[in-house]
Every structure is written in C-alpha cells, then in structure tokens.
Amino acid sequence: MKLFLRPFFVFVLLFPAVSFGNGTDRLIAELKKEINRKNIYDGEKQARISGLKKQQRRLSPSDYTNQYELTVKLYEEYKSYQYDSAYVYVNKLKEISIAMNDVSRTYYSQIKLGFILLSSGMFKETFDAMRKVDPHVLNDTMRKEYYFIMYRCNSDLAKYNNDKYSSPMYMKASNAYIDSAISLTKKGSIDWMHYTGLKDAQDGNQTTGDDELNKILRSGVPISMHLRAMINCSLAITYLNANKRDEALPLLARSAIADIKSSTKETVALFTLAEQLYKDGNIKDAYAFIQLAKADADFYGARQRKIQIGAILPLVAAEELDHSEKEKHTILMYLLAITALASLVILFLIMIYKQLGKLKHKERIIEEQNIQLKDINHKLGEDAHIKEEYIGQFFKIISGYILKLEKLKMSVDTKLSIKKYDDIRQIINGINIKKEREALYYSFDHIFLKIFPNFISVFNSQFAEKDQIWPHEHEVLNTDLRIFALIRMGIDDNETIAKILEYSVNTIYVYKMRIKAKSKNPEQFEQCIMGIKAVDTTS
C-alpha cells in the first residue's frame, strides 16, 4: 500500500507564486508548508488505524456490539482516505449487522456504502445501493445521514450532467432530500446551519447561505477538520459561481489545508485551487497542486476526480513545460553573460590575489615581529617588576643586617676593651643562624607570592588531586614549592638552588625529578611553570 508521496512535491512547492494579495499569498505559503508535513498527518492517521485494528483483534468475534462500534470507527477513518479499505469495512459492518439480526444497522451499513461509492464518482452504483435502504426503519441520526447522502448524490449528478433536461430533475430531488435532512436537525445546531447554508446556496440565496455557513466558522464551536474543509470549499465554489474569485481563493486554500491536516484524499479544494491558479498564470503552483490532487485521487480511487483532473492536467503540464523552457533559455542567456563577466572578474582576482599574497606575507612578518616584541616587552616588564620588588626588599634586609653587625661590632669592641671574653662568646652564641635563614625564606616567600599570587593554584593544577602540594598552615611556601618558585624567578641551576636552600645538589635534583614525574605532563612541566604570569602591582 503506497502511503506517502514522493519528495517531488516538496521541491516544486518552493518556487515563488504569482501574487494574489497578502491574505491569499500567506495562505498559499501556509498550504505549501502543510503539504511538506503531509506525511506526518498521514502517519498519525495510520497510527490511529493501527490502534483500532489492535483493539478489534483483542475482541471476541462474538462480541458483535463492540465489533460493530470499532468497525464503524475504522470505516470513518478510511471513508475519505482510501476507498478500497473503506469498502472492506462496509462489508464487515454488513456481516456484523446480519449476525446481530439488526435491520436498521444493516441499512445503515448500506448508507455507509453509498457514501464511499459517491465519493468514488460511481453515481449509478450509489443509487442502486441507496434504493435498498428503507429510511422508515432507521432512527433519526441514521435517517438524517441517509437524506444528506441522497441530497449530495442528486446534487452532484445534476452538476455533472449540467444540462437543461435531466439536471433540473436531479436538483429538485436534491432539494427535497436536504429539506428532509433539515427537518431532523435541531434549529441553530451545526448540522442545521450546514444543511440550511447548502440549500440556500443551491437555491440561489447566496447571501443567506453564506451567512449560515460562515456562522459555523465564526461560532467558536469545535468542528472536525473535515467539516471545516467542506464548509470552506462550499463557500469558495459559491463565490466562484458568483465571479468573486478574490474571495474564493483564500477559502480554497483554507479548505485544502484542512484536508491535508485531516488526511482527506477525496478532495475538491486542491484541484479547484490549482485550476484557478492556472487561469491566473501561476503555472508553478498550479502544476504542483494538480499533481498532488492527482496523487490523492489515485490513492483514494476517486474515478470522477481522476477524470476531472485528467481533463486539465495536460494543459497545465504543457504550460509548465513551456514556462520551464522559457526559464531555461533566459537562464542560459544570463549564464553566458555571467560567464563572460566572470572571466574578467577572475582575471582581476588573479592579479589582486597575487598582490594580496605579497601583502599578507609582509603582514605575517610584521605580525610575528610584533608578537615577539610583545613577548620581549612583557618579559622585560616582568623582570623589571621582580627586580624592583626584590631589590627594594633585600636593600631593606641588608640594611637591617648592617645595623645588626654594627651593634655586634660595638658590643664586641666594648667587651674586648674591658676583657670580658666570656660575654663575647655569649653574644656569638646568641646569634641563631637557622632563625635568620627562616626569616630570609619567609621574606622571599611573601615577596614571591605578591608578584605571583596564582603560583600555588596554577602549580597544583598540573597534578592529580592526590599528588598536589600545598603549604601547611604555618608555612607560606614549603621546600618543594620554593624550588620551583626559584626556577620561575629564572634560577634554574641546581647548584645555585642548593646553595640558597642549604641542600646538596643531588637532593635538589631528586626533588625536581620526583615532582616532575608526578605531574600530568612531565615533558611540559617546567614550561608550564615558566608560563605562570606575574601580576603588576603598580597598575
């Protein structure tokens, strides 16, 4: 079973249309958008049908009441979607009705058969099927549906014959049937307004008929998409018969949109819209829409609709072919002109490209030199900042040591002059070298972290959490961090670092190797340390 249309239509519908006015243009654009979503709506219908079939399979074959209800629902899904499947379920309805020994439901199944026969364009078969129905046995709802189908059958046949001999007879019969249908509806109801509007329009009371049909659309009462499509299409055809094409086109577009949303394949709106667009010279859209209408008619199995489409399709296709040929010729001329112009442009581009290549080469050299200068300036600025901080601090420290030495000298001289040699030994023993060195480290650590406040966090970002090195609460930097702080200062010689920290050269080497080995990227570890930025505290 072919369920979905080929992607052909999606591409065709992208072409621009002839303008009909803002409202119609907008609706045509919306219609194209909905056509592109057609497969989604059809998929939703197939899902509903599959769900109903699953429910039916779960029922006992002897559960006639529920079997009948589900079969009616399946028929309703198929009746305007696919003739063959609808016919299958009509026959199932008959079989269940006979099994239930329910005459009214048997006749009602015959009415359902009449609807799909009429939709397929088989007038004789429709009359034959409906003659088998005794309306007196039906309840009001069934009888109303019977009268409405008989109205449609006679009305459609009158329009199909379109002559002064047989058409009036069929039109008279259709009026009698619609009157009977109206008599069974509650005044002011949706069905009453629908039937009354159709009757008034058929009798030539266009204003009254239009008012009743428009009331349904404006009432705000929820109605099915299929009914919305039928009302819009009925209004549009009324306007077309009255030569009010500007009012008819938006209604046809709305009707076609509603048909697509309800997955209705037996439609009039899209074919009629295509016919009107063809008359207006909008060949692209007319051809696309009539192709789609033909695909729907083929899918449903609507014989009459296929005949109608077949009458106009060759004309539209010929116009489309002629239009395409003219477009191709015009495009060819443009291409020749563009090719000549492009040749000149390419020639100039080649010349410009060569000049640009030379300029870009020079720009790259300048840019590379600027980057190098920026790096050098940054390093110079960083070195100057470090020197300023450490030179100032160490002048202060050295001045402090000079004062201490001066006091020590004076004290020793005094003790020597009075020959208190034991006091001199006591003074010397009072000098705590370890404490002095710790004070030196403390000063170094504070100045370093003032210049490199992010050092510890960036340093530890190079390690897994379990291997990170953090100073203890009483420390500013520990030995591990201090080694790499000296390296960041530019002191990378192991011997110099060993002298500053009072360790052996081998110990410093072991420290460095052990720490690097634990880092995430040992090869780039020292490069990352050197990349830690100093903060300019003067800015």
C-alpha angles and dihedrals in degrees: 000000000000107000106165136050124242117261088249093098095053092063097041093052092058092074117102119260133221109267118256098170132292097283096050093041090053092049093047088052090049090049091054090049091052091047088058087054092048094107090055093055091045089049091053090051091049089050090053091048092049090050092052092048091052090051090050093050090054092056123090112253088234093055089096098168096056092036089055093048093050092045089053089052092050090048090051090053092050103035096089095021107056127000099204094053092043088052091053092054093045088058090048089052089053092049093049092045091052090047088052090047087229110150095186092054090047089055090044089056087053089054089052088052090051091055095055093042089053091046089053091053097248101136098169093050090047092054090045091052095045093049088066091062121093103204092195090070092054127091118240095268093050093043092050090054090048092053093046093053091047089050091051094045094052093040094049092047091050090053092044093052092040096183135124094243111054102012096072090053092053091043091053090051091048090053091051092051095047089050089054091049091049091051089060095052129082112252111254094020122126092254091048092052091044096050094040091050092051092048094048091048090049091048091052095255090128098164094051093043093048091049093054094047093045090050089064092053093046097041095085090224109139111253132175121267088240092057090045089054092049094049094047090047093048091051092047093052089048089054092046090053088052091049092247096134096156089061094042100054097063090048092051090050091050090048092050091049091052090048091054093047091051092044090237110168099177096073140150102186101072093047092047091047091051090051092052093046089051090054089051092052097251092134097163096058093036091055093046093048095045091049089053091047089052091050090051093048091050091048093050096038096236104168098185092048091050090053091050092048092045090058095059103025096081090052093050092043091051091050090047091051092048091046091049091050091051090048091050091050092049091046090049091054091048090048092053091049091045091048091055091046091044091054090057092044091050090051091052091043091055090052092046091045092056091050091046090050090057092046092048091051090053091044091052091052091049092045092050090049091048090051090050091048091049090051092048092047091049092050091046090049091046092048091047091050092049091048092048092051097044098038091052093045095045092047085057092047093045091048088053092051092048090054090049091049091048091052090045091050092049091047093048092047089052093049091046092051091054092036097239096151096163090058089055090055089049091052091050092047088052091065107099106202092182091054091047090051091049089051089052091051091046090053092046092049094051094047091046094052090046088059095036105030093164095049099105096045094044091045091053093046086073091065139062112257094257092054098045118124118220127172118248121252094268094044132083095191126357125216095270093052092041092057091057092040087060089047089052087052088058098260101126100149110110093212093054092046089049092053093048093049096036095239132124119266089243092053091053090049092051091048092052096046094046093051095044091050091058094051123103092242111023093177093059098031100106090041089056090049091052089049093063106117125233118227116233102228092187095064 
